[in-house]
Amino acid sequence: MKVLAFSDLHMARNRAADLVAASADADLVIGAGDYCNMRQGLDEAMQMLSGVSAPLVLIPGNAESAEDLGKAVPEGVHVLHGTGMTVDGLRLFGLGYGVPPTPFGDWSCDLTEGEAAELLARCGGADILISHSPPKGHGDVTSQGMAVGSVAVRNAIERIQPRFTFCGHIHDSWGYRGSIGRTRIANLGPKVNWFEVAV
């Protein structure tokens, strides 16, 4: 299966246009959160992605709530947050929000490590884990050199061992590629990222 994945669109119209154009060649499109800015403009962001021509699965970032995203997505788009689904035999599980809580204030949708661990415990297995926040120590380094990823996400990866974990959130680490055990980790960023996933 040819998977197109991205994160942190943040209302970038030209980036959205690139993703929509690329989606014509995709079997599945995955968004790993942060489509708008500070919980503003989500409807507009979804309109920018409305031309995606492949099945579209999204998780919320810390810039939008799961409830707001569920209301804003076009018909047929799937939103995962502490939930999973199967697309053409490919098992997906999604966890949105910032983990651990960000310093950004009341607008940011965040989870504690404990809250994230509870939601991730629902996942018995997945081929792709989609997490807005990266796992601790992988794709999580800020411009100040701090590793601010999630311990709960890392623990879940070690337990589940999905084939891929897609994340975003930490802009300074966009483009990171690494691995935990057999799991390939990708901090995506708002660009066209291609992955071949056998079903």
Backbone as CSV, one residue per row, in Angstrom:
resi,resn,N_x,N_y,N_z,CA_x,CA_y,CA_z,C_x,C_y,C_z
1,MET,0.841,-1.188,0.000,0.000,0.000,0.000,0.880,1.243,0.000
2,LYS,0.534,2.207,-0.839,1.292,3.450,-0.934,0.641,4.494,-0.021
3,VAL,1.354,4.871,1.045,0.814,5.760,2.073,1.487,7.124,1.980
4,LEU,0.679,8.161,1.946,1.131,9.549,1.988,0.833,10.077,3.382
5,ALA,1.842,10.593,4.073,1.651,11.048,5.452,2.270,12.425,5.656
6,PHE,1.637,13.204,6.538,2.107,14.563,6.827,1.689,14.952,8.244
7,SER,2.269,16.036,8.734,1.854,16.612,10.016,2.016,18.129,9.954
8,ASP,1.418,18.804,10.929,1.695,20.227,11.177,1.489,21.120,9.953
9,LEU,0.336,20.977,9.343,0.020,21.813,8.179,-0.071,23.293,8.554
10,HIS,-0.670,23.571,9.702,-0.771,24.943,10.220,-1.216,25.949,9.159
11,MET,-2.263,25.585,8.432,-2.915,26.518,7.505,-2.063,26.898,6.292
12,ALA,-1.017,26.159,6.008,-0.126,26.500,4.882,-0.790,26.065,3.577
13,ARG,-1.342,27.020,2.857,-2.136,26.725,1.669,-1.308,26.027,0.582
14,ASN,-0.067,26.485,0.381,0.762,25.865,-0.665,1.125,24.425,-0.303
15,ARG,1.361,24.173,0.979,1.654,22.795,1.416,0.428,21.913,1.220
16,ALA,-0.750,22.442,1.545,-1.976,21.671,1.370,-2.191,21.333,-0.108
17,ALA,-1.913,22.284,-0.978,-2.062,22.042,-2.419,-1.137,20.934,-2.888
18,ASP,0.091,20.903,-2.374,1.031,19.835,-2.717,0.497,18.473,-2.274
19,LEU,-0.074,18.428,-1.059,-0.599,17.169,-0.529,-1.800,16.687,-1.333
20,VAL,-2.678,17.607,-1.672,-3.859,17.239,-2.458,-3.429,16.690,-3.815
21,ALA,-2.474,17.349,-4.455,-2.005,16.883,-5.766,-1.371,15.499,-5.659
22,ALA,-0.549,15.288,-4.631,0.132,14.002,-4.459,-0.845,12.883,-4.127
23,SER,-1.973,13.219,-3.498,-2.911,12.188,-3.047,-3.488,11.368,-4.192
24,ALA,-3.401,11.888,-5.422,-3.893,11.136,-6.577,-3.136,9.826,-6.763
25,ASP,-1.906,9.748,-6.237,-1.082,8.545,-6.361,-1.077,7.696,-5.094
26,ALA,-1.879,8.079,-4.087,-1.859,7.402,-2.791,-3.000,6.408,-2.645
27,ASP,-2.749,5.341,-1.880,-3.798,4.422,-1.476,-4.428,4.853,-0.158
28,LEU,-3.673,5.631,0.630,-4.120,6.101,1.934,-3.358,7.371,2.265
29,VAL,-4.053,8.350,2.864,-3.416,9.588,3.326,-3.635,9.703,4.827
30,ILE,-2.556,10.001,5.556,-2.597,10.090,7.020,-2.089,11.464,7.447
31,GLY,-2.858,12.136,8.296,-2.445,13.413,8.880,-2.229,13.262,10.367
32,ALA,-1.049,13.688,10.847,-0.670,13.496,12.253,-0.823,14.760,13.096
33,GLY,-1.858,15.558,12.786,-2.227,16.650,13.684,-1.718,18.025,13.324
34,ASP,-2.344,19.031,13.947,-2.043,20.462,13.789,-2.319,20.959,12.368
35,TYR,-3.595,21.059,12.061,-4.026,21.551,10.752,-4.256,23.057,10.781
36,CYS,-4.641,23.582,11.955,-4.914,25.002,12.114,-3.890,25.618,13.070
37,ASN,-4.198,26.800,13.585,-3.300,27.499,14.506,-4.069,27.920,15.756
38,MET,-3.613,27.453,16.896,-4.170,27.888,18.184,-5.698,27.770,18.215
39,ARG,-6.211,26.662,17.628,-7.637,26.323,17.601,-8.457,27.281,16.746
40,GLN,-7.793,27.995,15.839,-8.474,28.924,14.944,-8.258,28.491,13.490
41,GLY,-9.331,28.518,12.693,-9.201,28.266,11.264,-9.311,26.811,10.859
42,LEU,-9.866,25.954,11.712,-9.899,24.528,11.407,-10.792,24.238,10.194
43,ASP,-11.930,24.897,10.108,-12.807,24.682,8.953,-12.091,25.028,7.650
44,GLU,-11.343,26.126,7.667,-10.592,26.533,6.469,-9.520,25.503,6.129
45,ALA,-8.835,25.005,7.161,-7.789,24.002,6.937,-8.371,22.738,6.316
46,MET,-9.542,22.329,6.792,-10.179,21.138,6.233,-10.617,21.381,4.787
47,GLN,-11.040,22.601,4.494,-11.395,22.930,3.118,-10.179,22.811,2.207
48,MET,-9.002,23.217,2.709,-7.763,23.100,1.924,-7.458,21.650,1.565
49,LEU,-7.868,20.719,2.427,-7.584,19.301,2.211,-8.747,18.562,1.560
50,SER,-9.814,19.275,1.231,-11.030,18.618,0.745,-10.837,17.928,-0.603
51,GLY,-9.790,18.287,-1.335,-9.542,17.651,-2.622,-8.741,16.367,-2.551
52,VAL,-8.368,15.929,-1.341,-7.627,14.674,-1.202,-8.467,13.541,-1.775
53,SER,-7.887,12.792,-2.685,-8.663,11.818,-3.454,-8.544,10.391,-2.943
54,ALA,-7.731,10.158,-1.926,-7.586,8.828,-1.331,-8.266,8.816,0.034
55,PRO,-8.514,7.640,0.611,-9.027,7.594,1.975,-8.124,8.410,2.907
56,LEU,-8.742,9.206,3.783,-8.013,10.150,4.631,-8.291,9.844,6.101
57,VAL,-7.220,9.637,6.872,-7.312,9.372,8.304,-6.515,10.453,9.026
58,LEU,-7.153,11.126,9.991,-6.533,12.234,10.707,-6.572,11.991,12.208
59,ILE,-5.557,12.492,12.908,-5.605,12.588,14.360,-5.497,14.069,14.719
60,PRO,-6.015,14.476,15.877,-5.861,15.864,16.293,-4.448,16.138,16.792
61,GLY,-3.983,17.352,16.563,-2.734,17.786,17.183,-3.040,18.510,18.482
62,ASN,-2.132,19.355,18.919,-2.450,20.163,20.089,-3.112,21.479,19.689
63,ALA,-3.195,21.756,18.372,-3.809,22.994,17.897,-5.305,22.857,17.664
64,GLU,-5.853,21.621,17.760,-7.289,21.416,17.607,-7.722,20.262,18.496
65,SER,-8.949,20.343,19.001,-9.457,19.258,19.833,-10.010,18.141,18.960
66,ALA,-10.105,16.961,19.524,-10.680,15.831,18.797,-12.133,16.118,18.443
67,GLU,-12.855,16.748,19.348,-14.261,17.074,19.099,-14.397,18.049,17.934
68,ASP,-13.594,19.110,17.952,-13.670,20.101,16.873,-13.266,19.492,15.535
69,LEU,-12.237,18.635,15.551,-11.791,18.000,14.311,-12.885,17.092,13.765
70,GLY,-13.538,16.346,14.644,-14.615,15.466,14.216,-15.754,16.216,13.553
71,LYS,-16.031,17.423,14.027,-17.092,18.240,13.451,-16.670,18.893,12.133
72,ALA,-15.371,19.147,11.971,-14.883,19.924,10.828,-14.561,19.076,9.602
73,VAL,-14.271,17.782,9.805,-13.813,16.977,8.669,-14.946,16.741,7.669
74,PRO,-14.594,16.649,6.380,-15.600,16.298,5.375,-16.126,14.881,5.599
75,GLU,-17.285,14.605,5.045,-17.872,13.270,5.154,-16.919,12.228,4.580
76,GLY,-16.786,11.121,5.292,-15.925,10.034,4.843,-14.517,10.076,5.385
77,VAL,-14.131,11.192,6.035,-12.802,11.299,6.645,-12.872,10.725,8.062
78,HIS,-11.881,9.930,8.437,-11.869,9.266,9.737,-10.947,9.997,10.707
79,VAL,-11.423,10.199,11.943,-10.633,10.830,13.000,-10.362,9.790,14.083
80,LEU,-9.089,9.611,14.414,-8.683,8.671,15.469,-8.068,9.431,16.632
81,HIS,-8.480,9.090,17.846,-7.859,9.637,19.054,-8.147,8.667,20.195
82,GLY,-7.141,7.849,20.510,-7.367,6.771,21.472,-8.197,5.654,20.874
83,THR,-8.213,5.611,19.526,-9.018,4.634,18.798,-8.230,4.112,17.603
84,GLY,-8.721,3.009,17.040,-8.065,2.412,15.889,-9.072,2.041,14.817
85,MET,-8.565,1.649,13.672,-9.396,1.181,12.574,-8.523,0.393,11.615
86,THR,-9.152,-0.308,10.696,-8.434,-1.052,9.673,-8.839,-0.528,8.302
87,VAL,-7.858,-0.240,7.467,-8.087,0.227,6.099,-7.430,-0.766,5.147
88,ASP,-8.249,-1.483,4.389,-7.753,-2.468,3.424,-6.728,-3.416,4.042
89,GLY,-7.005,-3.864,5.254,-6.139,-4.819,5.935,-5.025,-4.200,6.750
90,LEU,-4.868,-2.872,6.686,-3.810,-2.171,7.427,-4.385,-1.656,8.745
91,ARG,-3.797,-2.083,9.851,-4.295,-1.697,11.174,-3.659,-0.375,11.614
92,LEU,-4.517,0.593,11.936,-4.074,1.912,12.364,-4.561,2.184,13.777
93,PHE,-3.739,2.913,14.553,-4.180,3.399,15.856,-3.657,4.827,16.007
94,GLY,-4.515,5.723,16.512,-4.130,7.119,16.611,-4.220,7.681,18.013
95,LEU,-3.267,8.556,18.336,-3.289,9.307,19.598,-2.911,10.750,19.298
96,GLY,-3.851,11.650,19.497,-3.591,13.057,19.257,-3.068,13.790,20.485
97,TYR,-2.983,15.118,20.329,-2.640,16.059,21.402,-1.140,16.083,21.722
98,GLY,-0.771,17.071,22.511,0.599,17.204,22.973,0.820,16.365,24.217
99,VAL,1.852,15.543,24.204,2.211,14.696,25.350,3.720,14.768,25.537
100,PRO,4.203,15.151,26.707,3.485,15.677,27.865,2.944,17.079,27.581
101,PRO,2.189,17.671,28.531,1.603,18.994,28.283,2.636,20.034,27.863
102,THR,2.216,20.862,26.910,3.076,21.916,26.380,3.031,23.148,27.285
103,PRO,3.942,24.101,27.080,3.892,25.354,27.834,3.087,26.443,27.125
104,PHE,2.250,26.059,26.162,1.645,27.055,25.274,0.398,27.714,25.823
105,GLY,-0.176,27.190,26.902,-1.337,27.847,27.483,-2.641,27.125,27.206
106,ASP,-3.757,27.820,27.526,-5.075,27.195,27.547,-5.545,26.699,26.186
107,TRP,-5.051,27.298,25.094,-5.542,26.875,23.782,-5.013,25.503,23.380
108,SER,-3.898,25.081,23.962,-3.251,23.834,23.543,-3.974,22.618,24.113
109,CYS,-4.245,21.644,23.236,-4.879,20.388,23.640,-3.783,19.400,24.026
110,ASP,-3.690,19.085,25.300,-2.579,18.286,25.820,-3.076,17.126,26.669
111,LEU,-2.207,16.141,26.841,-2.446,15.013,27.731,-1.235,14.838,28.644
112,THR,-1.482,14.413,29.877,-0.379,13.986,30.723,0.129,12.638,30.222
113,GLU,1.295,12.249,30.674,1.816,10.932,30.301,0.861,9.824,30.765
114,GLY,0.277,9.998,31.945,-0.652,8.994,32.451,-1.906,8.886,31.607
115,GLU,-2.456,10.029,31.206,-3.641,10.024,30.349,-3.339,9.379,28.999
116,ALA,-2.167,9.711,28.445,-1.773,9.118,27.167,-1.597,7.614,27.299
117,ALA,-0.980,7.169,28.395,-0.766,5.738,28.605,-2.092,4.990,28.675
118,GLU,-3.107,5.581,29.316,-4.422,4.947,29.402,-5.045,4.765,28.016
119,LEU,-4.946,5.802,27.181,-5.512,5.709,25.828,-4.728,4.714,24.974
120,LEU,-3.419,4.718,25.103,-2.586,3.806,24.318,-2.761,2.353,24.754
121,ALA,-3.169,2.138,25.992,-3.389,0.774,26.485,-4.516,0.076,25.734
122,ARG,-5.379,0.861,25.071,-6.471,0.283,24.282,-5.962,-0.427,23.024
123,CYS,-4.726,-0.125,22.636,-4.184,-0.655,21.389,-3.498,-1.993,21.632
124,GLY,-4.103,-3.051,21.097,-3.503,-4.366,21.240,-2.515,-4.703,20.142
125,GLY,-2.570,-3.947,19.050,-1.664,-4.171,17.930,-1.984,-3.205,16.812
126,ALA,-0.977,-2.841,16.038,-1.180,-1.925,14.915,-0.017,-2.063,13.947
127,ASP,-0.304,-1.835,12.679,0.760,-1.732,11.682,1.359,-0.332,11.671
128,ILE,0.490,0.680,11.863,0.939,2.070,11.932,0.338,2.720,13.164
129,LEU,1.205,3.242,14.031,0.787,4.067,15.158,0.956,5.523,14.736
130,ILE,-0.114,6.295,14.831,-0.075,7.713,14.474,-0.169,8.497,15.771
131,SER,0.868,9.241,16.098,0.910,9.999,17.347,1.361,11.418,17.025
132,HIS,0.575,12.405,17.451,1.025,13.772,17.193,2.387,14.008,17.854
133,SER,2.531,13.560,19.087,3.789,13.743,19.813,4.756,12.609,19.519
134,PRO,6.024,12.931,19.313,7.008,11.872,19.074,7.336,11.110,20.354
135,PRO,7.892,9.916,20.208,8.341,9.183,21.389,9.591,9.832,21.980
136,LYS,9.734,9.723,23.260,10.890,10.283,23.949,12.185,9.759,23.316
137,GLY,13.061,10.693,22.920,14.359,10.328,22.371,14.401,10.132,20.876
138,HIS,13.264,10.347,20.200,13.221,10.124,18.751,12.409,11.219,18.066
139,GLY,13.072,12.074,17.311,12.371,13.121,16.579,11.736,14.155,17.486
140,ASP,12.331,14.342,18.670,11.697,15.198,19.682,12.599,16.307,20.206
141,VAL,13.670,16.628,19.477,14.651,17.604,19.978,14.295,19.007,19.489
142,THR,14.166,19.930,20.434,13.854,21.327,20.120,15.112,22.080,19.701
143,SER,14.924,23.309,19.281,16.075,24.139,18.887,16.998,24.430,20.066
144,GLN,16.482,24.276,21.295,17.318,24.444,22.497,18.020,23.152,22.904
145,GLY,17.825,22.085,22.107,18.499,20.824,22.384,17.809,19.948,23.410
146,MET,16.558,20.274,23.751,15.825,19.479,24.737,15.004,18.394,24.041
147,ALA,15.031,17.175,24.601,14.217,16.070,24.099,12.894,16.096,24.856
148,VAL,11.824,16.474,24.164,10.549,16.724,24.837,9.463,15.742,24.412
149,GLY,9.854,14.582,23.893,8.887,13.580,23.457,8.226,12.868,24.617
150,SER,7.360,11.932,24.269,6.520,11.254,25.249,7.057,9.885,25.644
151,VAL,7.149,9.671,26.948,7.525,8.360,27.478,6.411,7.346,27.207
152,ALA,5.158,7.775,27.348,4.029,6.861,27.121,3.998,6.373,25.675
153,VAL,4.266,7.263,24.736,4.297,6.863,23.327,5.448,5.897,23.089
154,ARG,6.602,6.190,23.661,7.744,5.282,23.487,7.440,3.901,24.072
155,ASN,6.847,3.879,25.251,6.513,2.597,25.877,5.524,1.805,25.029
156,ALA,4.563,2.513,24.432,3.585,1.841,23.589,4.247,1.246,22.347
157,ILE,5.180,1.983,21.768,5.903,1.469,20.598,6.684,0.216,20.972
158,GLU,7.350,0.248,22.112,8.122,-0.914,22.545,7.216,-2.119,22.773
159,ARG,6.004,-1.876,23.269,5.052,-2.966,23.537,4.403,-3.481,22.258
160,ILE,3.943,-2.571,21.407,3.160,-2.944,20.233,4.050,-3.353,19.060
161,GLN,5.189,-2.662,18.930,6.103,-2.843,17.797,5.371,-2.731,16.447
162,PRO,4.695,-1.591,16.216,4.118,-1.371,14.890,5.226,-1.277,13.850
163,ARG,4.863,-1.421,12.607,5.871,-1.286,11.563,6.345,0.155,11.423
164,PHE,5.410,1.083,11.596,5.729,2.502,11.503,5.072,3.260,12.648
165,THR,5.738,4.326,13.101,5.106,5.341,13.931,5.298,6.684,13.236
166,PHE,4.175,7.331,12.920,4.192,8.656,12.302,3.874,9.689,13.373
167,CYS,4.673,10.757,13.413,4.460,11.802,14.403,4.799,13.161,13.801
168,GLY,4.718,14.185,14.618,5.038,15.555,14.208,5.351,16.377,15.443
169,HIS,4.631,17.511,15.600,4.621,18.310,16.825,5.898,19.125,17.040
170,ILE,7.051,18.485,17.003,8.309,19.192,17.258,8.885,19.639,15.918
171,HIS,8.643,20.905,15.582,8.986,21.413,14.260,10.479,21.319,13.971
172,ASP,11.295,21.498,15.002,12.754,21.469,14.803,13.255,20.088,14.399
173,SER,12.416,19.065,14.582,12.825,17.696,14.234,12.086,17.144,13.026
174,TRP,11.387,18.008,12.286,10.761,17.541,11.043,11.803,16.874,10.147
175,GLY,11.444,15.753,9.583,12.356,15.021,8.708,13.142,13.944,9.417
176,TYR,13.027,13.864,10.750,13.748,12.828,11.499,13.275,11.443,11.065
177,ARG,14.225,10.531,10.923,13.940,9.115,10.693,14.799,8.297,11.649
178,GLY,14.188,7.335,12.304,14.910,6.476,13.237,14.125,5.211,13.475
179,SER,14.489,4.476,14.515,13.773,3.239,14.802,13.838,2.907,16.283
180,ILE,12.801,2.200,16.720,12.754,1.598,18.052,12.420,0.130,17.813
181,GLY,13.384,-0.747,18.040,13.177,-2.139,17.688,12.932,-2.254,16.188
182,ARG,11.842,-2.906,15.797,11.532,-3.059,14.373,10.692,-1.904,13.834
183,THR,10.330,-0.967,14.710,9.444,0.137,14.330,10.227,1.301,13.742
184,ARG,9.842,1.706,12.539,10.442,2.887,11.913,9.685,4.127,12.366
185,ILE,10.437,5.129,12.840,9.861,6.370,13.364,10.068,7.478,12.341
186,ALA,9.026,8.268,12.079,9.137,9.393,11.155,8.428,10.606,11.726
187,ASN,9.201,11.672,12.006,8.607,12.977,12.304,8.376,13.641,10.948
188,LEU,7.126,13.789,10.567,6.760,14.035,9.178,6.954,15.461,8.706
189,GLY,6.325,16.412,9.378,6.299,17.784,8.887,5.311,17.948,7.740
190,PRO,5.081,19.206,7.306,4.020,19.505,6.336,4.463,19.357,4.892
191,LYS,4.981,18.180,4.583,5.396,17.943,3.205,4.941,16.553,2.780
192,VAL,5.142,16.250,1.522,4.748,14.950,0.991,5.774,13.905,1.432
193,ASN,5.345,12.975,2.278,6.184,11.862,2.751,5.551,10.569,2.258
194,TRP,6.310,9.768,1.513,5.799,8.507,0.975,6.324,7.318,1.757
195,PHE,5.459,6.327,1.982,5.840,5.084,2.638,5.147,3.930,1.920
196,GLU,5.908,2.875,1.665,5.337,1.632,1.136,5.113,0.681,2.305
197,VAL,3.870,0.255,2.475,3.523,-0.622,3.599,2.849,-1.864,3.022
198,ALA,3.487,-2.999,3.207,2.900,-4.255,2.712,1.682,-4.629,3.542
199,VAL,0.659,-5.117,2.895,-0.572,-5.529,3.603,-0.677,-7.046,3.547
